[in-house]
Amino acid sequence: MSQLLALEGLEAGYGPLTVLHGVSFGIAEGERVCLIGRNGVGKSTTLKTIMGLTDYRRGSVAWKGTDVARRSTVDRARMGIGYVPQTRDVFPSLTVEENLIAGLRNRPASEIQHAYQLFPRLQERRNNPGTALSGGEQQMLSVARTLLGNPQLLLLDEPLEGLAPIICEELMHAFDQLSQQHGVAILLVEQKVQEALKFAQRALILDHGAVVHEGPTAELIEDPSVLDRHISVAAVPGQTH
Ligand SMILES: Nc1ncnc2c1ncn2[C@@H]1O[C@H](COP(=O)(O)OP(=O)(O)OP(=O)(O)O)[C@@H](O)[C@H]1O
């Protein structure tokens, strides 16, 4: 598998606040990676920095070998990085279908069918306005709209937040399909650590703006002491989150 994304010594923040203090990791084509850690350690900031949405200080964000750290967010999206923010940016006054059309840019309208295949619920609700959607449906719509940009890497920021277990399962199943059938690489930030570990092949643990552990998820499932040390007792498998 060749490398898609490589971060090296990345430092970034907001105005005078530096949040990332030298983040380094890579993601290969089609790989499933989760980024976990306590609240406020910089997980969302890492995703935002990959997209160019924070104040960049130093380090590199290499996309297929080219440093894009100073490129615009739109450029990065066009190059194949899809970002689904924690805020689920759905246009509330537009219907589901209109929201999807807004994500098409210059791609043919027929591509919306792919979104409906992945999330049949969206087809059922195609004429409903964004305001009439449940949290889970909004999340599906946000993911589906990002996918219309045909990304090779999908950055997902806490997609399961506040959703019922059955909806979480539906979403995780869709992410699995994207990965297995379409080869989309996924970087998942998720507070539901067990779901993240089950889904991903490799885990990164972030603490104080730096990666403090990197390895196969199977190792963390087998030896939860690492999680215990870096995250919290509540994240240990078998205990409720
Ligand atoms: N837009 C912003 N302006 C200023 N500071 C911010 C902004 N967004 C986040 N921060 C700060 O950056 C730090 C890291 O936040 P970030 O959202 O990346 O953490 P996180 O690991 O994703 O946490 P959580 O799991 O709670 O979402 C926090 O101290 C937060 O208050």
The ligand as an SDF file (V2000), in Angstrom:
LIG
                    3D

 31 33  0  0  0  0  0  0  0  0999 V2000
  -11.6610   27.6160   17.1690 N   0  0  0  0  0  0  0  0  0  0  0  0
  -10.8950   27.5680   18.2560 C   0  0  0  0  0  0  0  0  0  0  0  0
  -10.3390   28.6660   18.7780 N   0  0  0  0  0  0  0  0  0  0  0  0
   -9.5340   28.6300   19.8700 C   0  0  0  0  0  0  0  0  0  0  0  0
   -9.2440   27.4900   20.5400 N   0  0  0  0  0  0  0  0  0  0  0  0
   -9.7930   26.3500   20.0730 C   0  0  0  0  0  0  0  0  0  0  0  0
  -10.6360   26.3250   18.9220 C   0  0  0  0  0  0  0  0  0  0  0  0
  -11.0190   25.0420   18.7030 N   0  0  0  0  0  0  0  0  0  0  0  0
  -10.4360   24.3070   19.6620 C   0  0  0  0  0  0  0  0  0  0  0  0
   -9.7050   25.0890   20.4890 N   0  0  0  0  0  0  0  0  0  0  0  0
   -8.9130   24.6340   21.6330 C   0  0  0  0  0  0  0  0  0  0  0  0
   -7.9380   23.7390   21.1490 O   0  0  0  0  0  0  0  0  0  0  0  0
   -7.7220   22.6740   22.0780 C   0  0  0  0  0  0  0  0  0  0  0  0
   -7.9000   21.3450   21.3670 C   0  0  0  0  0  0  0  0  0  0  0  0
   -9.2390   21.2470   20.9170 O   0  0  0  0  0  0  0  0  0  0  0  0
   -9.7290   20.0660   19.9870 P   0  0  0  0  0  0  0  0  0  0  0  0
  -11.1640   20.3710   19.6460 O   0  0  0  0  0  0  0  0  0  0  0  0
   -8.7850   19.8380   18.8840 O   0  0  0  0  0  0  0  0  0  0  0  0
   -9.6530   18.8250   20.9680 O   0  0  0  0  0  0  0  0  0  0  0  0
  -10.2420   17.3640   20.8310 P   0  0  0  0  0  0  0  0  0  0  0  0
   -9.1660   16.4180   21.2030 O   0  0  0  0  0  0  0  0  0  0  0  0
  -10.8860   17.1800   19.5060 O   0  0  0  0  0  0  0  0  0  0  0  0
  -11.3300   17.3640   21.9910 O   0  0  0  0  0  0  0  0  0  0  0  0
  -12.8510   16.8350   22.0390 P   0  0  0  0  0  0  0  0  0  0  0  0
  -12.7640   15.3710   22.1240 O   0  0  0  0  0  0  0  0  0  0  0  0
  -13.3690   17.4800   23.2910 O   0  0  0  0  0  0  0  0  0  0  0  0
  -13.5400   17.3340   20.7920 O   0  0  0  0  0  0  0  0  0  0  0  0
   -8.7060   22.9050   23.2280 C   0  0  0  0  0  0  0  0  0  0  0  0
   -8.0050   23.5510   24.2610 O   0  0  0  0  0  0  0  0  0  0  0  0
   -9.7430   23.8170   22.6210 C   0  0  0  0  0  0  0  0  0  0  0  0
  -10.3120   24.6490   23.6010 O   0  0  0  0  0  0  0  0  0  0  0  0
  1  2  1  0
  2  3  1  0
  2  7  2  0
  3  4  2  0
  4  5  1  0
  5  6  2  0
  6  7  1  0
  6 10  1  0
  7  8  1  0
  8  9  2  0
  9 10  1  0
 10 11  1  0
 11 12  1  0
 11 30  1  0
 12 13  1  0
 13 14  1  0
 13 28  1  0
 14 15  1  0
 15 16  1  0
 16 17  2  0
 16 18  1  0
 16 19  1  0
 19 20  1  0
 20 21  2  0
 20 22  1  0
 20 23  1  0
 23 24  1  0
 24 25  2  0
 24 26  1  0
 24 27  1  0
 28 29  1  0
 28 30  1  0
 30 31  1  0
M  END
$$$$
